[in-house]
């Protein structure tokens, strides 16, 4: 199963990090669906019922748009079928946060949107999974391996103290070299209250049997889409029909992971410590490991004016609180602990 993720990028960074290739092979940057940019909140600990960023074809919203044109949308985790007749979606009697790939054509909740081509890609820094050991469960953070030496392209511009207008221009034209987002196959649906009201877009994470190494943690894993071609084929419901798209839903041995603190067990905990690597055999203050150095790399150089820190309210603390927040923005909460004592221990790679 997949019951918890992390997505810490600001909306503008998400747009840069989720560039895609259309049918002609041209790289394009998706825009946010109208109003959805404000619905999304970065978080170190996302759980079902929260809003997460998803990538999907713009044709689902605009019939005149090309099917290979993508947009970003904020959708609620936990699929609410279009045919659900209650006025309150929370009254659903069963969980739809995950959908087994083997059940896509068996259960009406998933079969209808799947055959209609309502496919989406859930974007995340990574996801959490728990390994049962004796009477306790050890949480792990699982994500794509990060390339070594990558830097955010605007680093040199910051050093030269160019104008903010120049920075924005550089960001617009350059490729994203920060944290590589995990891309997960999902389905979505659009539900409208029977009595009328605003439409609610929701999604479910498709799961498959775990790859051999992930089996040491759990017997299921999200259906990961590895690379731009797989993302394009999953989203292009016009060219790639449903039964052909199902072939993309396979266990993938392309992930890495590290153990994290039990803090993540409580979904109300939303801080960088949720992602921090720990040694589960030693009960002491967690120390960062080499597996997280790339996250530090882009956080260290990313534009602080565009990054959102969850649950911060500087106004409530007065002038001193504002000064404290500015100091934090200069480095970023994740970077603060990542800049501590390092470790030569490498993450496990699948």
C-alpha positions in Angstrom: 0.0 0.0 0.0 1.0 3.7 -0.1 -0.5 5.8 2.7 1.9 8.6 3.2 4.0 10.8 0.9 6.1 14.0 1.0 6.1 16.9 -1.4 8.0 19.9 -0.3 8.5 22.0 -3.5 6.8 25.3 -3.9 4.2 25.6 -6.7 6.6 27.3 -9.1 9.3 24.8 -8.4 6.9 21.9 -9.1 6.1 23.4 -12.5 9.8 23.5 -13.3 10.5 20.0 -11.9 7.7 18.4 -13.8 8.6 19.3 -17.4 7.5 16.7 -19.9 7.9 15.7 -23.5 5.0 15.8 -25.9 4.3 13.5 -28.8 6.8 15.4 -30.9 9.6 15.0 -28.3 9.5 18.8 -27.4 10.1 19.6 -23.8 7.3 21.6 -22.2 6.6 23.1 -18.8 3.1 22.5 -17.4 1.1 25.4 -16.0 -1.2 25.1 -13.0 -5.0 24.6 -13.6 -6.8 27.8 -12.7 -7.0 28.3 -8.9 -5.3 25.0 -8.0 -1.9 26.6 -7.2 -3.5 28.0 -4.0 -5.1 24.6 -3.0 -1.7 22.9 -2.8 0.4 23.1 0.4 3.9 21.7 0.5 4.3 19.1 3.2 6.8 16.6 4.7 4.0 14.3 5.6 1.0 14.0 3.3 -1.8 11.6 4.2 -5.1 10.7 2.5 -7.7 13.4 2.3 -4.9 16.1 1.7 -4.4 17.8 -1.6 -1.5 16.7 -3.7 -0.1 17.8 -7.0 -0.9 15.6 -10.0 0.1 15.9 -13.7 -2.5 15.1 -16.3 -3.7 15.9 -19.8 -5.3 19.3 -20.2 -7.9 17.8 -22.5 -9.7 16.5 -19.3 -10.5 20.2 -18.6 -10.5 21.7 -22.1 -11.9 19.6 -24.9 -10.1 21.8 -27.5 -6.7 21.2 -25.9 -4.3 18.7 -27.5 -4.3 15.4 -25.6 -0.5 15.6 -25.1 -0.7 19.0 -23.4 -0.3 18.6 -19.7 -1.3 20.7 -16.7 -0.7 20.6 -12.9 -3.7 20.2 -10.7 -4.3 19.9 -6.9 -6.5 16.9 -6.2 -7.6 15.3 -3.0 -6.1 11.9 -2.1 -8.8 9.2 -2.0 -10.9 8.7 -5.1 -14.6 9.7 -4.8 -16.5 8.0 -7.7 -18.6 10.2 -9.9 -21.6 8.1 -9.1 -21.4 8.4 -5.3 -24.7 9.8 -4.2 -24.1 11.1 -0.6 -23.7 14.8 -0.1 -20.6 14.3 2.0 -17.6 12.4 0.4 -16.3 11.5 3.9 -19.3 9.1 4.2 -17.7 6.6 1.9 -17.6 3.2 3.6 -14.4 2.0 2.1 -10.9 3.3 1.4 -9.9 4.4 -2.1 -6.5 5.9 -1.4 -4.9 2.9 -3.1 -6.1 0.8 -6.1 -4.5 -2.6 -6.8 -3.5 -2.9 -10.5 -5.0 -6.3 -10.5 -8.4 -4.8 -9.7 -8.6 -2.0 -12.3 -11.1 -3.8 -14.4 -13.0 -5.5 -11.5 -14.2 -2.7 -9.3 -16.6 -0.1 -10.7 -14.9 2.7 -8.7 -11.7 2.2 -10.8 -13.0 0.6 -14.0 -15.1 3.6 -15.1 -12.3 6.2 -14.8 -9.7 3.8 -16.2 -11.7 3.0 -19.3 -12.5 6.7 -19.8 -8.7 7.5 -19.9 -8.8 9.4 -16.6 -5.1 8.7 -15.9 -2.8 11.0 -13.9 0.7 11.1 -12.4 1.0 11.8 -8.7 4.1 13.9 -8.0 6.1 13.5 -4.7 9.6 13.8 -3.3 9.1 10.2 -2.2 6.8 8.0 -0.2 6.9 6.4 3.3 6.5 2.7 4.0 6.7 0.7 7.3 8.6 -2.5 7.9 7.1 -4.6 10.7 9.7 -5.9 13.1 8.7 -7.7 16.3 6.2 -5.4 18.1 7.2 -2.2 16.3 7.2 -0.8 12.8 10.2 0.9 11.3 9.3 3.7 8.7 11.4 4.2 5.6 11.5 7.0 3.0 11.6 5.7 -0.6 12.5 7.8 -3.6 14.4 8.0 -6.9 18.2 8.0 -6.7 19.5 11.6 -7.2 22.2 12.4 -9.7 25.5 13.6 -8.2 26.7 17.2 -8.4 23.5 18.7 -9.7 22.9 22.4 -8.9 19.9 24.7 -9.3 20.7 26.7 -12.4 20.1 30.1 -10.7 23.0 29.7 -8.3 25.5 31.8 -10.4 22.9 34.5 -10.8 22.4 34.8 -7.1 26.1 35.1 -6.6 26.3 37.9 -9.1 23.3 39.6 -7.4 21.4 40.1 -10.6 17.9 41.5 -10.5 14.9 39.3 -9.6 13.6 39.7 -13.1 16.8 38.1 -14.5 16.5 35.3 -12.0 12.9 34.6 -13.1 14.0 34.6 -16.7 16.8 32.1 -16.0 14.5 29.8 -14.1 11.9 29.9 -17.0 14.4 28.9 -19.6 16.7 26.4 -17.8 16.1 22.8 -17.0 15.4 21.7 -13.5 18.4 20.1 -11.8 17.1 19.9 -8.3 15.4 17.1 -6.5 14.0 14.5 -9.0 10.4 14.0 -8.3 8.9 10.5 -7.9 6.3 9.9 -10.6 3.5 7.5 -9.6 0.7 6.2 -11.8 -2.8 7.1 -10.6 -6.5 7.4 -11.6 -8.7 10.4 -10.9 -12.4 11.1 -11.0 -14.7 14.2 -10.7 -17.5 14.2 -8.2 -20.3 16.8 -7.8 -22.6 16.8 -4.7 -26.1 15.5 -5.7 -27.6 18.7 -4.3 -25.2 20.8 -6.4 -22.0 22.6 -5.6 -18.3 22.8 -6.6 -16.8 19.8 -8.4 -14.3 17.8 -6.4 -11.3 16.2 -8.2 -9.9 13.2 -6.3 -7.3 10.5 -7.1 -6.1 7.0 -6.1 -2.5 5.6 -6.2 -2.2 2.4 -8.2 -0.1 -0.3 -6.5 1.7 -3.4 -7.7 3.6 -6.3 -6.2 6.8 -5.0 -4.6 10.1 -5.3 -6.4 12.5 -7.9 -4.7 14.3 -5.4 -2.4 11.2 -3.4 -1.5 9.7 -6.8 -0.3 12.0 -6.5 2.6 9.9 -3.6 3.8 6.4 -4.3 2.3 4.8 -6.7 -0.2 3.3 -3.8 -2.2 4.6 -0.6 -3.8 3.2 2.3 -5.9 3.2 1.8 -9.7 6.2 4.0 -10.4 6.7 5.5 -13.9 10.4 5.6 -14.6 11.4 8.3 -17.1 9.7 10.8 -19.4 8.6 8.3 -22.0 6.6 6.2 -19.4 5.0 9.4 -18.0 4.0 10.5 -21.5 2.5 7.2 -22.5 0.5 6.9 -19.2 -1.0 10.4 -19.7 -1.6 10.2 -23.4 -5.0 8.4 -23.3 -5.6 9.3 -27.0 -2.6 7.5 -28.4 -2.1 4.8 -25.7 -5.3 2.9 -25.0 -6.2 1.5 -21.6 -5.1 -2.1 -22.1 -1.8 -0.9 -23.5 -1.3 1.5 -20.6 -1.7 -1.4 -18.1 1.6 -2.8 -19.3 3.3 0.2 -17.6 2.1 -1.0 -14.2 5.0 -3.1 -13.2 7.3 -3.5 -10.1 10.3 -1.2 -10.6 13.8 -1.8 -9.3 14.9 1.9 -9.6 14.4 3.3 -6.1 16.5 3.9 -3.1 15.5 4.3 0.6 16.6 5.1 4.1 15.1 4.6 7.6 13.4 7.6 9.2 12.1 8.6 12.6 8.8 7.3 14.0 7.8 11.0 14.0 6.3 10.3 10.6 3.9 7.8 12.2 1.7 10.7 13.2 0.3 12.5 10.2 0.1 15.8 12.2 3.9 15.9 12.4 5.0 18.1 9.5 8.7 18.9 9.8 12.0 18.1 8.1 12.7 15.5 10.8 10.1 13.2 9.0 12.6 12.8 6.2 15.8 12.7 8.2 17.8 9.5 7.9 18.3 7.6 11.2 20.1 4.6 12.4 17.3 2.4 13.8 19.7 0.4 15.9 21.0 3.5 17.8 18.7 5.6 20.0 20.2 9.0 19.6 19.7 12.3 17.8 19.3 11.4 14.1 22.2 12.3 11.7 22.0 13.0 8.0 23.4 10.5 5.6 24.8 10.6 2.0 21.4 9.6 0.7 20.1 13.1 1.3 23.0 15.2 0.1 21.2 16.0 -3.2 18.2 17.4 -1.4 20.6 19.7 0.4 22.2 20.7 -2.9 19.1 22.2 -4.4 17.7 23.6 -1.2 21.0 25.4 -0.6 20.8 27.2 -3.9 17.1 27.6 -4.6 15.5 31.0 -4.5 14.2 31.4 -0.9 11.6 33.9 -1.9 9.7 31.2 -3.8 9.8 28.4 -1.2 7.0 27.8 1.1 7.6 26.5 4.6 4.6 24.6 6.0 2.7 25.9 9.0 4.7 29.1 9.5 3.0 32.3 10.7 5.5 35.2 11.2 2.8 37.7 11.8 1.8 35.9 15.1 5.4 36.4 16.5 5.7 40.1 15.7 8.9 41.7 14.4 11.2 39.2 16.1 9.2 36.4 14.5 9.7 37.9 11.1 13.5 38.2 11.6 13.6 34.6 12.7 11.6 33.5 9.6 13.9 35.4 7.3 16.9 33.7 8.8 15.3 30.3 8.2 14.4 31.2 4.6 18.0 31.8 3.8 18.8 28.2 4.4 15.5 26.3 4.4 14.4 23.9 7.2 15.6 20.8 5.5 19.0 22.3 4.9 19.4 23.2 8.5 19.7 19.6 9.6 21.4 18.5 6.4 24.2 20.8 7.1 25.0 19.0 10.3 27.5 16.1 10.7 27.5 14.0 7.6 27.8 10.3 7.2 29.7 8.1 4.8 27.0 5.5 4.8 25.4 5.2 1.4 21.6 4.6 0.9 20.4 1.3 -0.2 19.7 1.2 -4.0 17.3 -1.2 -5.5 
